[in-house]
Amino acid sequence: MSLPIAPSELILNADGSVFHLHLLPEQIADNIIVVGDQGRVETVSKHFDAIECKVSNREFTTHTGTFKGKRISVLSTGIGTDNIDIVLNELDALVNIDLKTRTIKTQKKSLNIVRIGTSGALQGDIPVDSFVASSHGMGLDGLMNYYAGLDLCDEPKIANAFMKHAGWLKGLPYPYVVEASAKLLKQIAFDQIQGITATAPGFYGPQGRQLRLAPALPDLNEKLGSFTYENMRVTNFEMETSALYGLGKLLGHDCCTICAIIANRVAKEYSKDYKIPIEKLILIVLERLAV
């Protein structure tokens, strides 16, 4: 039996729920859809046959219910890999740590976690309002460098090839690369465009945008878009997938991201109404997750 985890490390609320998500173990399903926007939680759960519970704290809102007989939770994460760090660790704690004794369970549970997001395409041939599934997450964010075991999930040959291609600056984080769950890609994204998704730690400079401040790598988008490795290419940019894949892999959960492309950074195009493809994507994911 493992030693109890200290209260300063595993913080619980007065009702025994995990600190940020405010959830109890019985309030989450084994199949979880994560979205960035709180408002998108209801956009997903409106399709449920029934809703068991609704829990909200800060940017984290969770609805758990059933869709065609399958128990599913939908949870908002907010923006960024720092929030994914909170969400993945607390979801794992809910299923793999006994919160009453604060000890790690002997028998581990694996969750299915599908991220439905929005993203910008880095290839001119990927149309606005299409869908892209992330075969890999390339972490420009640095989060997984703080965890022991990065070597167990990282694909350094891809990362090193990209750093050489991009002329990677020494002060930037190591761009780790983690593969998606093959099971979920096959189940959810078998007919979607697939490619490497670059995950940035910000929306402006880290994604090559310039307002008043110039980015350190002004040609980052061009370097990403022109990079290939064994017939794989970087298809899109967003802010969560690398951490989702890295933490999911180390914690033993199956993770997959599918994004609606709402902008094409090469063609300088933006969706006329991105809510339409998001609604379509939500239904696709729900139907396939319920199988």
N, C-alpha and C positions, 0 to 999 in steps of 0.2 A: 504494500500500500504506500502511495506517495505521501510525502509530508504536506501538511496544510499550507496553502498559499496565503501569504500575509495579507491583512486587510488593506495595506497601502498599495498592493500590487493588483489584487482582484477586489475592486471597489463595488460594493453592493448598496442598494438603497434600503430604506427601512423595511420595505415590504419583501425584501429578498431578491428584487429584480436587478439585472446588470445595470451599471451606473448610467451610461449614456442612452442606451436604447430603451431603458425602462421596461424590459421584457422579462417574463418568467419562462422557464423551459416549455411549459405546456402551451404557450402562446405562439410558437412558431412551427411551421410545417417543415417537412424534409425537402420540399421543393420551394425555392425562394426566388422571386424576381426582384432585382434591385434596380432602382431608378434614381436619378439625381434629384429631380424636382419633387418636392412634397405634393404639389398639385397633381402630379402624374400618378400618384398612388391610387387616388379615386378613379382616375381614367382607366386604370387596370381593374380595380376591384368592382367597378360598376358592372362588369361582365360575370362576376361570381354568382353562383346559384344562391349562396347564403354567406353571410359574414359573421364569424364567431366573435371577433374582437377587433377593436381599434385602439391603438396605443400611440401617443405622440409625446415627444420631448425634443426641444430645440428643432433641428432640421430633420430629426429622425422620426418618421411616421410609419407605422406598420398596420396593415390590415391582413388578417388571416381568415380564410374561408374556403369554400369548395367551388371548383369549376368542373362540371361534368363528372362529379363524383371524386375528383382528385383534390386532396387538401393542399392548398397553395398559400404562401405568404407573399405579400408585396411590401417592400421596405424602401423608403427614400434614404439615400446616403448623403445628400448634399454634394458639393463639388470637391474633387481632389483626392489624391492618394492618402493624405493625412486622415481624411474621413473614412476611407476604405480600411485603413489600419484599425480604426476603432470598430467599425462594423464587423469585419471578419473575425477579429479577436473576440468580440463579445458574442457573436453568433456561435463561434466554436465553444466558448465557455458554456453557453446554454445547453449544448448537447454532449460535451465531453468532459466537463468538470462538475462534480457534485457540489452545488452551491451551498448546501447546508454544512458539509464537512470541509469544503474548500480543497478537496483532493481530486486529482485527475482520475477519471474512470479507467478501469482496465479495458473494458470493451468500448471501442471508439465508433462513433457514428459519422458517416459521410453525407454531407448535404449536397444537393444539386442547386447551384446558384447561377442564374442567368441574368446578366445585365442587359437592360434595354436602354440604349443611350442615343445621343445625337453626336454627330461628328462632322469634321471637314475632310473631304477627299484630297489626297495628294497626287492623284493621277488624273490626267485630263480625260481619260476614257471612262471614268466612273461618274455616272450621271447624278445630278441632284435628285433627291427623293428616292434613290435606290437604297438597298440594304447591304451592309458589309459585316461579315463575321470575322472576328479576330482569331486567326490561326495561332498567332503569337502576340504577346504584348512586349514591346520594347520600352523599358523603363528609363526615360531621361530624367526621372524624378529623384532617384537616389534612395527611395524608401527601403528597398530590400537589402541595401548595403549595411543596414543597421541590424540585420538578423543573421545569427549563425545558421549555416546550412544553405546559404545562397548557392553554393556549388552543387547542391543536390537538385536544384530546379533550373539553374541558369544554363544557357547554351552559348558558351564563351566564343565559339568559332564565329557565330553570327555577330556577336557584340564586337569582337576584335576586328572583323572584316569591315563593320560599319565605322568604327573609330578611325581606321586607316582611310577609308573612303571619304569620310567627312572632314578629316583634319581636326579631330576632336581636341578641344582645348584642355590643358591639364587641370584647370580649376573646375571643370564640369564633372558631375557624377558619372561613375561607370555605368554605361547603358545596358543593363542586364536584359536578357531575353528569356521569356518563359512561354512554354507551349500551352494552348488551351486543352481542356478535357476532350480527348478524342471521342468519348462516348456522347457528350452533349453536342459537339459539332455534328456528329452523324445524325443525332436525333432531332436537333433544332435547326441546323443551318446547312443541311445537305445540298440545298439548291441555291444557296446565296453566294455572292462574290466573297472570296476569302483572301486574307493577306495579313501581313504584319501591321499591327496598330502601334504607332508611337504614342507613348503617354508622357505628357508634359507636366511640369510642376506649376504651371501658370497658363494664362490665356493670351497674354500679350507678348512680351519678349521671348518667353520660352517656346512660343509657337511662331516666332519670326515676325510678329506684328510690330509696327513702329508707330507710336503717337508722338510723344516728345522725347522719349528715350530710345536710343538705337540699340538693337540686340547685339550681343557679342559675336554671334554667328549670323550675319545678315543673310547668308545663302543657305540657312539650315533647311528650309523647305525643299529647295532644289537638290540638296545633298540627300535628303530623305527620299524624295521622289525618284532619283536616279539610282538608288541603291538596289542591288539584287544579290541574292544568295541562293544558289541551287534552285533557280526558277521561282523563288519567292521575292516579293517586292513589298515595300511599305505602302499600304493603301490609304491610310488615314491617320488623323491626329485627334486625340481626345485627352482626358485627364484622370482616368481611373483604372484602366484595364491591367496595366503591368502589376500593380499592387494586388488587384483581385486575383490574378493568375499566380503570382508568387506566393502570397500568403495561403491561397487555396491549396496549392501544390504541397507546401510544407506541412499544412494542417490536415491534409488528406481529404479535401473537398473537391468536387467536380465543378469547374467554373467555365463559363463561356460568355462572351460579349457579342451582341449584335447591335449595330448602330444604324439609325436612319441617317443618310448623308444629307445634311441640310445646307451645306456649302461646298463648292469646289474651289480650292485655293489656287489651282492652276488656271481655271477658266474664269475666276473671279465672279462666280455665280452664287446666288443664295436662293433657297426655296421660297416660293411665293406664299406657301402656307404649310410649314413643316408639321403641323398637327395632323394633317391628313395621312402622310406616310407613317407617323408614329402610331396612330390608331390602327392602321393596317398591320404594322409590325407587332403590336400588342396581341392582336387576335391570332396571328401566326404562332407566336411563342406560346400563348395559352393553349391553343389546340394541340400543339406538338408536345408540350410539357405534360398534358393530361393523358397522353397515350399510355 
